Amino acid sequence: MDASAVWSHWAWPLATAVLGFVYVGLLVVQYAKRRKMHQLMWAVGFLFYAIAAVMEFWSELTVHWDPTLYRFYIVLAASLVGFLGNGTLYLVSKKRLWGDIYLGFNLVCLAIFLYGTLTADLLMDKLVPGIVVGGQALGASGTFPRLMSLPFNIPGTLLLIGGSVYSIIKFWPKKAFRYRVWANVLIIIGTLMIAGAGTMARLGASGGLYAGEMAASAILLWGFVMASTLEKGAKAVKAQRQPSE
């Protein structure tokens, strides 16, 4: 098995899908208990991530990229960062309105991207079985609808990283909540890995996309699980305030 076959093996996206669905389940349980919009948006983003990984897994297992499947795949894969960033905006913003406005923006972009992708003439020579194609089959970089990934990736990545930096600054002085600092460091690393792998794929160097997605999903899952609750810190603060016996 040559190097390209190793990096495009179906085991990578399968592992990514499993990790993604695990986190979706955790987030759905949290949302059912607390009804927080950031949990719902993160659940949507990771659901897109997991479904796209299943599509990657199937294409590599069958050595066939179905054109219709690919159209939906590329929309889910390209837009998920926008919804993850939307969740972060809901979490750090004091006013829900900002998150609602950004959600409206994401939904409009999603509709435009989906319409453009479903009506575009695919470059079938780029839709090669057994090859990680990224967005290449949609056309040249910078053309519609391929460029519609940018309204998701740029602000979504900035929000994920910016929100994590904000949380690091906020929680570092609070020893009981310092575990959230390291959680946000992991989120930054995972986000940069996803953004880097996606950027390389858009430029045509998609060989390491699946492995990068799998590693990033594991790191993000670790970070989001650590950061998604304040209960651990709250209990520590309560214990510190209790008078010693």
VOMIBA-296229 format. One record per residue (C-alpha): x, y, z. Coordinates in nm, 3 decimals, decimal comma. Example, Ala and Ser with C-alpha at 12.3 -4.5 7.8 and 13.67 -1.06 7.14 Angstrom:
VOMIBA-296229
[[1,230; -0,450; 0,780]]
[[1,367; -0,106; 0,714]]
END
This chain:
VOMIBA-296229
[[0,000; 0,000; 0,000]]
[[0,154; 0,332; -0,106]]
[[0,152; 0,648; 0,106]]
[[-0,144; 0,809; -0,071]]
[[-0,354; 0,498; -0,012]]
[[-0,267; 0,503; 0,358]]
[[-0,371; 0,867; 0,405]]
[[-0,695; 0,822; 0,209]]
[[-0,790; 0,495; 0,380]]
[[-1,153; 0,463; 0,494]]
[[-1,046; 0,399; 0,855]]
[[-0,960; 0,766; 0,908]]
[[-1,305; 0,911; 0,830]]
[[-1,472; 0,620; 1,008]]
[[-1,287; 0,709; 1,329]]
[[-1,378; 1,075; 1,277]]
[[-1,746; 0,986; 1,237]]
[[-1,750; 0,776; 1,555]]
[[-1,592; 1,058; 1,757]]
[[-1,829; 1,310; 1,603]]
[[-2,144; 1,114; 1,683]]
[[-2,024; 1,055; 2,040]]
[[-1,994; 1,427; 2,095]]
[[-2,326; 1,500; 1,925]]
[[-2,489; 1,262; 2,172]]
[[-2,322; 1,433; 2,468]]
[[-2,428; 1,776; 2,345]]
[[-2,788; 1,669; 2,283]]
[[-2,809; 1,538; 2,639]]
[[-2,667; 1,866; 2,771]]
[[-2,905; 2,071; 2,558]]
[[-3,204; 1,867; 2,678]]
[[-3,108; 1,951; 3,037]]
[[-3,001; 2,315; 3,005]]
[[-3,148; 2,445; 2,677]]
[[-2,845; 2,657; 2,595]]
[[-2,805; 2,774; 2,235]]
[[-2,429; 2,720; 2,231]]
[[-2,487; 2,350; 2,299]]
[[-2,741; 2,329; 2,016]]
[[-2,509; 2,503; 1,767]]
[[-2,215; 2,284; 1,865]]
[[-2,438; 1,978; 1,824]]
[[-2,533; 2,095; 1,471]]
[[-2,170; 2,163; 1,379]]
[[-2,049; 1,825; 1,501]]
[[-2,345; 1,652; 1,338]]
[[-2,238; 1,805; 1,004]]
[[-1,885; 1,691; 1,082]]
[[-1,990; 1,333; 1,160]]
[[-2,222; 1,297; 0,859]]
[[-1,955; 1,436; 0,624]]
[[-1,707; 1,185; 0,769]]
[[-1,954; 0,901; 0,702]]
[[-1,975; 1,017; 0,340]]
[[-1,594; 1,022; 0,317]]
[[-1,580; 0,674; 0,469]]
[[-1,835; 0,539; 0,220]]
[[-1,661; 0,693; -0,082]]
[[-1,329; 0,540; 0,017]]
[[-1,477; 0,202; 0,110]]
[[-1,665; 0,171; -0,220]]
[[-1,391; 0,349; -0,419]]
[[-1,662; 0,566; -0,572]]
[[-1,766; 0,928; -0,527]]
[[-2,136; 0,952; -0,608]]
[[-2,196; 1,302; -0,756]]
[[-2,517; 1,363; -0,558]]
[[-2,358; 1,245; -0,236]]
[[-2,061; 1,470; -0,303]]
[[-2,282; 1,779; -0,345]]
[[-2,427; 1,736; 0,005]]
[[-2,093; 1,630; 0,148]]
[[-1,908; 1,943; 0,042]]
[[-2,179; 2,172; 0,185]]
[[-2,174; 1,996; 0,523]]
[[-1,794; 1,977; 0,538]]
[[-1,745; 2,342; 0,442]]
[[-2,015; 2,493; 0,665]]
[[-1,963; 2,309; 0,995]]
[[-1,702; 2,555; 1,127]]
[[-1,953; 2,836; 1,091]]
[[-2,197; 2,662; 1,324]]
[[-1,925; 2,572; 1,575]]
[[-1,826; 2,939; 1,576]]
[[-2,192; 3,032; 1,616]]
[[-2,201; 2,822; 1,933]]
[[-1,897; 3,002; 2,069]]
[[-2,059; 3,339; 1,997]]
[[-2,371; 3,236; 2,189]]
[[-2,150; 3,124; 2,478]]
[[-1,934; 3,436; 2,517]]
[[-2,183; 3,706; 2,411]]
[[-2,385; 3,875; 2,683]]
[[-2,669; 3,937; 2,437]]
[[-2,831; 3,647; 2,256]]
[[-2,915; 3,885; 1,969]]
[[-2,560; 3,864; 1,830]]
[[-2,576; 3,488; 1,814]]
[[-2,920; 3,505; 1,650]]
[[-2,795; 3,750; 1,385]]
[[-2,496; 3,530; 1,306]]
[[-2,722; 3,223; 1,293]]
[[-2,940; 3,402; 1,037]]
[[-2,628; 3,484; 0,835]]
[[-2,515; 3,120; 0,847]]
[[-2,856; 2,992; 0,736]]
[[-2,870; 3,235; 0,441]]
[[-2,518; 3,135; 0,334]]
[[-2,609; 2,767; 0,376]]
[[-2,913; 2,808; 0,148]]
[[-2,707; 2,990; -0,118]]
[[-2,426; 2,735; -0,097]]
[[-2,664; 2,440; -0,117]]
[[-2,847; 2,588; -0,416]]
[[-2,521; 2,666; -0,595]]
[[-2,380; 2,321; -0,528]]
[[-2,694; 2,136; -0,638]]
[[-2,711; 2,332; -0,965]]
[[-2,338; 2,342; -1,048]]
[[-2,181; 2,133; -1,322]]
[[-1,925; 1,919; -1,143]]
[[-1,578; 1,866; -1,284]]
[[-1,604; 1,489; -1,309]]
[[-1,232; 1,448; -1,377]]
[[-1,174; 1,583; -1,024]]
[[-1,428; 1,344; -0,872]]
[[-1,189; 1,052; -0,890]]
[[-1,276; 0,735; -0,695]]
[[-1,049; 0,674; -0,400]]
[[-0,911; 1,030; -0,395]]
[[-0,980; 1,300; -0,137]]
[[-1,120; 1,571; -0,361]]
[[-1,205; 1,856; -0,121]]
[[-1,385; 2,130; -0,314]]
[[-1,197; 2,079; -0,640]]
[[-1,492; 1,918; -0,821]]
[[-1,697; 2,239; -0,775]]
[[-1,463; 2,437; -0,996]]
[[-1,161; 2,661; -0,970]]
[[-1,074; 2,823; -0,638]]
[[-1,251; 3,158; -0,598]]
[[-1,545; 3,068; -0,824]]
[[-1,908; 3,022; -0,723]]
[[-2,021; 2,808; -0,546]]
[[-1,682; 2,693; -0,419]]
[[-1,607; 3,033; -0,266]]
[[-1,915; 2,999; -0,042]]
[[-1,700; 2,803; 0,202]]
[[-1,528; 3,130; 0,298]]
[[-1,826; 3,294; 0,480]]
[[-1,832; 2,990; 0,707]]
[[-1,462; 2,919; 0,753]]
[[-1,325; 3,268; 0,808]]
[[-1,567; 3,407; 1,071]]
[[-1,624; 3,063; 1,222]]
[[-1,253; 3,004; 1,275]]
[[-1,202; 3,356; 1,412]]
[[-1,490; 3,310; 1,657]]
[[-1,367; 2,970; 1,775]]
[[-1,013; 3,095; 1,831]]
[[-1,119; 3,439; 1,960]]
[[-1,374; 3,287; 2,198]]
[[-1,117; 3,043; 2,328]]
[[-0,860; 3,320; 2,384]]
[[-1,127; 3,525; 2,565]]
[[-1,206; 3,228; 2,790]]
[[-0,837; 3,170; 2,863]]
[[-0,799; 3,532; 2,977]]
[[-1,122; 3,514; 3,176]]
[[-1,057; 3,189; 3,359]]
[[-0,679; 3,197; 3,414]]
[[-0,703; 3,409; 3,734]]
[[-0,968; 3,172; 3,875]]
[[-0,782; 2,865; 3,997]]
[[-1,100; 2,658; 4,038]]
[[-1,183; 2,715; 3,670]]
[[-0,833; 2,686; 3,529]]
[[-0,916; 2,349; 3,374]]
[[-1,119; 2,549; 3,122]]
[[-0,803; 2,730; 3,017]]
[[-0,648; 2,403; 2,904]]
[[-0,979; 2,303; 2,746]]
[[-0,968; 2,617; 2,532]]
[[-0,604; 2,558; 2,440]]
[[-0,715; 2,221; 2,300]]
[[-1,003; 2,387; 2,111]]
[[-0,760; 2,636; 1,954]]
[[-0,525; 2,355; 1,848]]
[[-0,812; 2,147; 1,705]]
[[-0,957; 2,447; 1,521]]
[[-0,622; 2,537; 1,366]]
[[-0,579; 2,175; 1,255]]
[[-0,923; 2,170; 1,087]]
[[-0,864; 2,509; 0,925]]
[[-0,517; 2,404; 0,808]]
[[-0,635; 2,073; 0,664]]
[[-0,928; 2,243; 0,491]]
[[-0,705; 2,515; 0,346]]
[[-0,460; 2,259; 0,211]]
[[-0,749; 2,063; 0,056]]
[[-0,884; 2,377; -0,114]]
[[-0,537; 2,438; -0,257]]
[[-0,531; 2,085; -0,396]]
[[-0,306; 1,921; -0,134]]
[[-0,577; 1,702; 0,017]]
[[-0,368; 1,393; 0,095]]
[[-0,365; 1,447; 0,470]]
[[-0,724; 1,572; 0,503]]
[[-0,875; 1,258; 0,654]]
[[-0,598; 1,204; 0,908]]
[[-0,603; 1,572; 0,999]]
[[-0,980; 1,564; 1,048]]
[[-0,957; 1,259; 1,271]]
[[-0,681; 1,406; 1,490]]
[[-0,859; 1,742; 1,509]]
[[-1,190; 1,579; 1,602]]
[[-1,024; 1,391; 1,889]]
[[-0,859; 1,708; 2,021]]
[[-1,177; 1,916; 1,979]]
[[-1,386; 1,649; 2,151]]
[[-1,144; 1,649; 2,444]]
[[-1,146; 2,029; 2,465]]
[[-1,521; 2,076; 2,429]]
[[-1,598; 1,807; 2,688]]
[[-1,368; 1,984; 2,934]]
[[-1,509; 2,329; 2,858]]
[[-1,879; 2,253; 2,821]]
[[-1,970; 2,263; 3,190]]
[[-1,907; 2,498; 3,481]]
[[-2,014; 2,241; 3,740]]
[[-1,661; 2,123; 3,819]]
[[-1,540; 2,475; 3,894]]
[[-1,856; 2,569; 4,080]]
[[-1,818; 2,269; 4,311]]
[[-1,454; 2,361; 4,376]]
[[-1,549; 2,719; 4,463]]
[[-1,825; 2,596; 4,695]]
[[-1,582; 2,362; 4,870]]
[[-1,333; 2,646; 4,920]]
[[-1,600; 2,869; 5,075]]
[[-1,714; 2,608; 5,326]]
[[-1,567; 2,670; 5,671]]
[[-1,312; 2,410; 5,774]]
[[-1,423; 2,180; 6,053]]
END
